[in-house]
Structures are given as C-alpha cells and as structure tokens.
Amino acid sequence: MARRVGPGRALAEAAAALGALPWPHCPRRCLAALARLLTKGEVLGAAEKWGAAEAAAAGALAGGLPNAWKILKPVAAGGLRPAAVRCIPPPDFEELSAEQAESLSVGAVAALSEAQLERVRDPEARAALEAALADAPPASLLDDSAAAAAPAVSLLALALPLALALTGSRRA
C-alpha cells in the first residue's frame, strides 16, 4: 500500500535538494513561497528559532525569508550557505548586525555581491565582512551551487508547481 505524504513532509524531504539549487535565477515570489513553507511547524519551524543546522538544511531557500537579517539569530547566520546569502535582497542587508556578519562562513561572505555590501549600515558589520573578504580565497573556490547545476532543471520544474500548489496561488 502506498504511503501518503503530507505537503509539509514532502517539502521537508525535498528541502535539501531544493535548497542546493542555484536560486538567484528563481523568481523571488517562488523563493519566498518556498521559504514560507519551510517555516511551518512540520518542516523547519519558525525562522526566529533556527540554529545553524536549520539554516543549512534550508539551503538557498533561506534567502527567500522576508527581512532575513531581522529574524535570523547570529547562530543561524553561521549555517547559511553561500547560495542562500546570494538570494537575500540587497535592501535586507541594511539590518545585518555585527554578530550576524561575524557568524557567516567564509564562503557566505565571499558570495556577497557589491550591491549587498553597499547596503550594510552597521560599521562593525561592514568591518567584519571586509576582514573576512580580505582573508577569503576566490569565491569560485567556495561556490556551493556548482554541484547542484545538473539536476537544477528537473527540480526547478517541480519546485514552482509545488510552491503554487501548497500556497494555493495560481500565479508565479
């Protein structure tokens, strides 16, 4: 007999694969819808309560959290993958704290865009990022999306309909 899997459980099981995709090319609404689903109790729970393990499990989908730096604790920031950091909109970086900046991995810091760096307001956060960048190897050596590039097309084809079905939306 086939086992029925609820939508939350299905997303929890697919989160690792979905979170490893190169999401900066994903429509923001899709990424935000998937991030909303991840924060449900069945999946990863409230982002405000995430630790590094939950942020890492969310992968790039964590980049779809609204106001990511307002809600993620420094311990969760330490688990963010480079792909997740790339997906956080530059305006959100106005809220990045020094503690969060210091918690980011070298790979996550190296993944920051100029537009994101320009929006960091906290002088201590900016100094922490600049220090990490000065010591970081080239971003190409730290990129975490290359391994996911091959299955990206098939999983992306599943992700949008899944997000739309689970949120009840008709448009991407």
Backbone bond lengths (Angstrom), bond angles and torsions (degrees), N, CA, C in turn:
res aa  C-N    CA-C-N  psi(-1)  N-CA   C-N-CA  omega(-1)  CA-C   N-CA-C  phi
1 M - - - 1.448 - - 1.527 109.11 -
2 A 1.317 116.15 135.90 1.463 121.17 -179.37 1.519 110.14 -73.09
3 R 1.295 115.36 141.67 1.455 121.57 179.84 1.524 108.49 -92.83
4 R 1.330 116.48 131.00 1.466 120.90 177.58 1.524 109.18 -82.75
5 V 1.302 114.89 135.20 1.460 120.57 179.06 1.518 107.45 -117.12
6 G 1.329 116.69 124.33 1.456 120.98 178.41 1.515 111.14 -68.78
7 P 1.347 117.52 161.68 1.457 120.73 -177.63 1.526 113.40 -59.26
8 G 1.324 117.47 -39.90 1.465 120.02 179.57 1.506 111.82 -64.47
9 R 1.318 116.16 -43.08 1.470 121.12 179.23 1.530 110.19 -65.91
10 A 1.327 116.59 -39.72 1.468 120.30 179.18 1.523 110.42 -62.46
11 L 1.328 117.13 -43.18 1.457 119.66 179.33 1.523 110.58 -68.03
12 A 1.324 117.42 -38.59 1.464 120.20 178.09 1.518 110.40 -59.21
13 E 1.328 116.76 -41.88 1.460 120.79 -179.75 1.528 111.56 -71.20
14 A 1.326 117.21 -29.71 1.467 120.86 -178.17 1.527 113.03 -92.35
15 A 1.334 117.52 -10.25 1.467 121.15 -173.34 1.522 113.09 -56.97
16 A 1.316 117.46 -42.00 1.471 119.22 -178.16 1.524 111.00 -62.25
17 A 1.333 116.56 -44.24 1.469 119.55 -179.96 1.525 110.77 -69.85
18 L 1.327 117.23 -43.52 1.463 120.49 179.75 1.523 110.90 -65.40
19 G 1.320 116.12 -40.19 1.456 120.63 -178.24 1.510 114.13 -69.00
20 A 1.333 117.53 -16.02 1.464 121.19 179.84 1.526 112.61 -90.49
21 L 1.321 117.20 -4.17 1.467 120.35 -178.97 1.526 111.50 -72.52
22 P 1.328 117.78 157.82 1.468 121.37 177.15 1.530 110.41 -78.32
23 W 1.314 117.59 77.91 1.460 123.93 -170.96 1.515 117.30 -70.87
24 P 1.296 123.01 -16.30 1.466 117.27 -179.13 1.522 113.14 -56.20
25 H 1.323 117.42 -17.47 1.462 120.63 178.64 1.525 111.83 -94.70
26 C 1.297 117.35 1.20 1.461 122.22 179.71 1.528 108.63 -84.05
27 P 1.339 117.51 141.55 1.469 118.86 175.55 1.528 110.48 -56.56
28 R 1.321 116.60 135.71 1.470 122.43 -176.93 1.526 111.50 -54.66
29 R 1.335 117.50 -38.76 1.471 119.91 -179.66 1.513 111.63 -62.82
30 C 1.315 117.09 -38.51 1.463 121.52 179.04 1.523 109.76 -65.55
31 L 1.315 116.81 -47.50 1.459 121.69 -179.78 1.526 110.49 -62.02
32 A 1.325 117.05 -42.15 1.465 121.02 178.90 1.525 111.21 -65.46
33 A 1.334 117.26 -39.69 1.469 120.59 178.87 1.525 110.70 -63.82
34 L 1.316 117.31 -42.49 1.465 120.36 178.56 1.526 111.03 -67.21
35 A 1.331 117.56 -38.05 1.463 120.73 177.54 1.527 110.52 -64.37
36 R 1.335 117.42 -40.33 1.472 120.44 177.08 1.516 110.69 -59.57
37 L 1.322 115.90 -41.64 1.459 119.73 -179.97 1.524 111.46 -65.89
38 L 1.318 117.33 -35.40 1.464 120.53 179.37 1.517 112.22 -64.80
39 T 1.319 117.06 -28.65 1.458 120.03 -175.81 1.522 112.95 -85.56
40 K 1.305 116.46 4.24 1.467 120.32 175.38 1.529 108.23 -72.53
41 G 1.319 117.09 155.23 1.460 122.03 -178.18 1.514 114.63 -56.40
42 E 1.333 117.19 -36.80 1.465 121.65 -178.11 1.513 112.98 -67.55
43 V 1.310 116.98 -25.30 1.458 120.14 -171.13 1.532 108.83 -100.41
44 L 1.319 119.45 -93.72 1.466 121.56 -178.99 1.523 113.27 -111.34
45 G 1.299 117.25 -9.47 1.453 120.24 -179.95 1.523 112.05 83.13
46 A 1.319 115.41 -177.79 1.466 121.89 -177.00 1.523 110.76 -60.17
47 A 1.323 116.38 131.47 1.468 121.48 -178.44 1.526 111.49 -61.41
48 E 1.326 117.19 -27.54 1.461 121.19 178.65 1.522 111.56 -62.81
49 K 1.321 116.66 -21.23 1.468 121.55 -177.92 1.525 112.54 -104.49
50 W 1.314 117.74 2.45 1.458 120.93 -178.49 1.516 111.61 -66.55
51 G 1.332 114.09 145.19 1.454 121.90 167.64 1.517 107.37 -105.73
52 A 1.317 116.33 -169.32 1.462 120.99 -179.47 1.524 111.29 -62.72
53 A 1.339 117.57 -36.67 1.470 120.75 -177.72 1.525 111.45 -64.68
54 E 1.327 117.32 -42.00 1.466 120.36 179.52 1.528 111.04 -68.10
55 A 1.332 116.49 -41.15 1.467 119.55 178.52 1.524 110.60 -63.42
56 A 1.325 116.57 -40.23 1.468 120.01 178.34 1.521 110.60 -67.14
57 A 1.341 117.02 -39.72 1.467 120.82 179.70 1.524 111.28 -64.91
58 A 1.318 117.12 -33.14 1.466 120.98 178.88 1.521 111.15 -70.19
59 G 1.313 117.04 -25.60 1.462 120.61 -179.48 1.512 111.09 57.14
60 A 1.314 116.48 -141.48 1.462 121.64 -177.40 1.523 112.25 -63.75
61 L 1.336 117.03 -21.42 1.465 119.42 -179.88 1.526 111.38 -62.34
62 A 1.333 118.27 -24.67 1.463 120.89 176.79 1.522 110.76 -61.62
63 G 1.313 117.54 -25.41 1.458 121.14 177.40 1.514 113.35 -66.38
64 G 1.319 117.76 -14.16 1.452 121.67 178.38 1.514 113.96 -88.70
65 L 1.327 117.22 -1.93 1.464 119.92 178.60 1.526 109.93 -64.85
66 P 1.328 117.36 134.54 1.463 118.56 177.03 1.529 109.36 -70.98
67 N 1.317 116.87 135.25 1.469 120.96 179.21 1.525 111.57 51.57
68 A 1.314 116.02 50.60 1.464 122.22 -172.77 1.524 113.27 -49.35
69 W 1.325 117.94 -45.68 1.463 119.47 -175.06 1.517 112.44 -74.59
70 K 1.323 118.48 -18.69 1.461 120.41 175.63 1.524 110.91 -74.85
71 I 1.338 117.20 -30.14 1.461 119.27 -173.13 1.524 114.68 -104.43
72 L 1.325 118.27 -25.19 1.467 119.78 -177.50 1.526 111.00 -83.37
73 K 1.320 115.29 131.41 1.459 120.78 175.96 1.528 108.97 -76.97
74 P 1.332 117.08 159.66 1.467 119.36 178.80 1.527 113.59 -54.74
75 V 1.324 117.87 -36.86 1.467 119.58 179.87 1.529 110.91 -63.55
76 A 1.319 117.46 -34.94 1.470 120.87 177.29 1.524 110.38 -71.83
77 A 1.325 116.99 -37.21 1.466 120.53 179.08 1.525 110.35 -57.62
78 G 1.318 116.86 -33.59 1.457 121.06 179.15 1.516 113.67 -64.70
79 G 1.319 117.97 -20.29 1.457 121.71 179.57 1.517 114.24 -95.50
80 L 1.324 117.33 -6.40 1.465 119.93 -178.26 1.520 111.17 -66.17
81 R 1.306 115.22 132.62 1.465 121.15 176.47 1.525 109.34 -81.48
82 P 1.338 116.98 158.46 1.467 119.36 177.51 1.531 112.83 -54.09
83 A 1.321 117.55 -39.62 1.469 120.40 -179.77 1.520 111.22 -62.09
84 A 1.327 117.80 -35.54 1.464 121.08 178.82 1.521 110.33 -67.59
85 V 1.317 116.42 -44.59 1.463 120.51 -179.21 1.526 110.46 -62.69
86 R 1.329 117.07 -39.45 1.471 120.51 178.68 1.525 111.46 -61.82
87 C 1.333 117.63 -27.87 1.468 121.42 -176.20 1.523 113.44 -85.81
88 I 1.316 118.31 -11.34 1.466 120.47 -179.98 1.529 107.97 -75.93
89 P 1.330 117.47 124.72 1.469 120.31 -177.61 1.534 111.82 -60.40
90 P 1.329 117.29 142.01 1.464 120.48 -179.90 1.535 114.38 -50.14
91 P 1.347 121.01 -42.25 1.467 118.72 -179.63 1.534 113.97 -58.07
92 D 1.328 117.45 -29.01 1.464 120.28 179.02 1.525 111.94 -64.57
93 F 1.329 117.46 -23.28 1.467 120.64 -177.68 1.522 112.58 -70.89
94 E 1.329 117.75 -9.71 1.460 120.25 174.42 1.521 110.89 -64.57
95 E 1.330 117.10 -22.21 1.461 122.21 -177.79 1.527 113.61 -98.34
96 L 1.328 118.49 0.38 1.463 121.75 -178.64 1.523 109.91 -64.16
97 S 1.333 116.70 126.30 1.465 121.19 179.09 1.524 110.27 -91.91
98 A 1.315 115.76 163.96 1.463 120.73 177.18 1.526 110.27 -61.63
99 E 1.335 117.47 -39.69 1.466 121.29 -179.67 1.526 111.13 -63.88
100 Q 1.319 116.51 -40.89 1.464 119.93 177.48 1.527 110.45 -66.11
101 A 1.321 117.00 -44.27 1.466 121.31 -179.61 1.524 110.81 -60.59
102 E 1.316 116.81 -42.07 1.463 121.31 179.59 1.519 112.11 -68.00
103 S 1.321 117.36 -23.92 1.467 121.63 -178.26 1.521 113.22 -84.44
104 L 1.320 117.83 -19.17 1.467 120.75 -177.66 1.526 111.08 -63.92
105 S 1.318 115.85 144.27 1.463 120.50 176.23 1.524 109.67 -69.88
106 V 1.316 115.78 161.47 1.463 120.72 176.90 1.526 109.78 -58.35
107 G 1.325 116.87 -40.87 1.462 120.83 179.45 1.514 112.40 -63.03
108 A 1.340 116.19 -40.43 1.462 120.03 179.30 1.524 110.83 -66.21
109 V 1.321 117.00 -41.72 1.469 120.33 179.05 1.527 110.07 -65.55
110 A 1.321 116.82 -42.23 1.467 120.46 -179.99 1.525 112.00 -64.68
111 A 1.335 117.13 -22.93 1.465 121.45 -178.86 1.527 113.12 -81.45
112 L 1.322 117.78 -10.21 1.462 120.65 -177.88 1.523 111.52 -63.61
113 S 1.317 115.12 141.70 1.467 120.60 176.32 1.529 109.19 -88.93
114 E 1.308 115.34 163.78 1.471 120.23 175.65 1.527 109.97 -59.38
115 A 1.335 116.57 -40.66 1.471 120.76 -179.45 1.525 111.14 -61.82
116 Q 1.327 117.13 -38.57 1.463 120.42 178.03 1.530 110.42 -68.07
117 L 1.327 116.45 -47.22 1.469 120.77 -179.22 1.525 111.80 -60.03
118 E 1.321 116.76 -38.65 1.464 120.76 -179.30 1.519 112.37 -63.28
119 R 1.328 117.85 -25.17 1.467 121.10 -176.38 1.529 113.43 -88.31
120 V 1.328 118.90 -7.25 1.471 121.48 179.73 1.526 108.30 -69.34
121 R 1.335 116.82 119.44 1.465 121.54 -176.41 1.528 112.99 -93.48
122 D 1.338 116.31 -37.15 1.464 120.73 -175.99 1.534 109.39 -67.91
123 P 1.348 117.93 118.60 1.463 120.27 -178.19 1.535 113.04 -59.71
124 E 1.327 116.98 -35.92 1.466 119.79 178.97 1.527 110.88 -69.54
125 A 1.318 117.17 -37.08 1.466 120.78 177.29 1.522 109.77 -65.58
126 R 1.322 116.53 -43.95 1.465 120.93 178.93 1.531 110.17 -61.44
127 A 1.327 117.25 -43.38 1.468 120.98 179.78 1.525 110.91 -63.11
128 A 1.336 117.11 -40.50 1.469 120.73 178.79 1.525 110.85 -63.87
129 L 1.325 116.64 -41.79 1.468 120.54 179.23 1.527 111.02 -66.73
130 E 1.318 116.59 -43.16 1.464 120.01 -179.95 1.526 111.35 -63.89
131 A 1.338 117.27 -38.86 1.464 120.87 177.95 1.524 110.46 -65.06
132 A 1.326 116.53 -42.30 1.468 120.26 179.15 1.525 110.67 -65.55
133 L 1.324 116.74 -39.63 1.469 120.58 179.27 1.528 111.84 -65.66
134 A 1.315 116.37 -35.80 1.465 120.23 -179.56 1.525 111.40 -64.41
135 D 1.328 116.72 -30.71 1.467 121.41 -178.09 1.519 113.52 -98.02
136 A 1.327 117.61 -4.44 1.473 121.03 -173.16 1.523 111.96 -82.14
137 P 1.336 116.13 143.81 1.463 119.03 170.89 1.528 108.65 -70.17
138 P 1.327 118.63 170.58 1.468 120.44 178.96 1.532 111.40 -55.17
139 A 1.329 115.96 143.42 1.466 121.38 -178.36 1.522 111.85 -57.02
140 S 1.324 117.44 -31.75 1.470 119.76 -178.73 1.525 112.01 -62.73
141 L 1.322 117.41 -26.33 1.467 120.58 178.05 1.524 111.82 -80.58
142 L 1.321 116.52 -16.04 1.460 121.53 -176.49 1.518 113.09 -108.39
143 D 1.324 118.44 -3.18 1.464 123.02 -174.70 1.516 111.30 -60.85
144 D 1.323 116.57 128.45 1.459 120.34 -179.48 1.516 113.11 -102.34
145 S 1.324 118.86 6.51 1.459 119.18 -177.18 1.522 113.36 -98.87
146 A 1.314 118.54 -13.60 1.463 120.40 -175.70 1.523 112.38 -61.72
147 A 1.318 117.22 -40.15 1.462 120.19 -178.29 1.521 111.78 -66.14
148 A 1.313 116.85 -24.03 1.460 120.17 -177.34 1.519 112.99 -91.89
149 A 1.305 118.30 -5.31 1.460 120.50 -173.58 1.520 113.18 -60.89
150 A 1.316 119.04 -39.24 1.466 121.09 -177.16 1.524 113.32 -61.98
151 P 1.338 119.38 -50.02 1.462 117.85 -179.24 1.520 113.85 -82.35
152 A 1.320 118.13 3.60 1.455 120.64 -173.41 1.514 113.35 -59.34
153 V 1.308 118.09 -42.01 1.464 120.28 -176.34 1.514 110.73 -63.90
154 S 1.324 117.94 -48.46 1.460 119.71 -177.59 1.525 111.45 -67.74
155 L 1.331 118.83 -41.24 1.456 120.31 179.91 1.518 111.59 -71.40
156 L 1.333 117.39 -36.11 1.450 119.45 177.26 1.519 110.82 -64.68
157 A 1.321 116.40 -35.52 1.462 120.37 177.52 1.522 110.80 -63.62
158 L 1.325 117.52 -28.82 1.462 121.50 177.87 1.521 111.95 -85.99
159 A 1.317 117.19 -32.85 1.458 120.80 -172.22 1.518 113.32 -64.63
160 L 1.316 117.92 -46.91 1.456 119.83 -176.99 1.524 111.97 -63.47
161 P 1.342 119.32 -50.10 1.465 117.93 177.66 1.528 112.36 -61.05
162 L 1.341 117.17 -36.02 1.463 120.41 178.45 1.520 109.97 -62.98
163 A 1.322 116.98 -47.07 1.459 120.46 179.92 1.519 111.17 -61.98
164 L 1.315 116.33 -43.31 1.465 119.99 -179.56 1.518 111.50 -66.40
165 A 1.323 116.75 -41.46 1.462 120.37 -179.60 1.522 111.16 -65.72
166 L 1.320 116.60 -41.83 1.455 120.05 -176.60 1.517 112.85 -74.48
167 T 1.330 117.17 -25.37 1.459 119.70 179.55 1.517 112.59 -96.43
168 G 1.332 116.77 -8.52 1.457 120.44 179.80 1.514 112.99 77.29
169 S 1.315 117.57 11.63 1.462 122.01 -179.43 1.521 110.21 -84.42
170 R 1.310 116.17 153.86 1.466 120.90 178.42 1.519 111.58 -107.93
171 R 1.341 117.58 -11.17 1.458 120.89 -176.20 1.514 109.66 -123.06
172 A 1.356 115.89 149.51 1.469 120.79 177.52 1.501 110.39 -83.53
